[in-house]
Amino acid sequence: MTERRAIDFWFDPVCPYTWITSRWMVEVTKVRPLAIRWRVMSCPCSTSTGMTTVPRD
């Protein structure tokens, strides 16, 4: 069996584009060995503060 690759998926729950993409990612996991780590963010907050990189844990 192939090892599942963990991916971080950053999304803004109120953004329709990230919502659509998150649903697509759920479908992708049915045919690819991926494990999604869901990460919540706010698009307006990240752009208004000048955040250009994804924060690390």
Secondary structure, DSSP 4 states (H G I P E B T S, - for coil): -PPPEEEEEEE-TT-HHHHHHHHHHHHHTTTS-EEEEEEE--HHHHHHTT--SPPP-
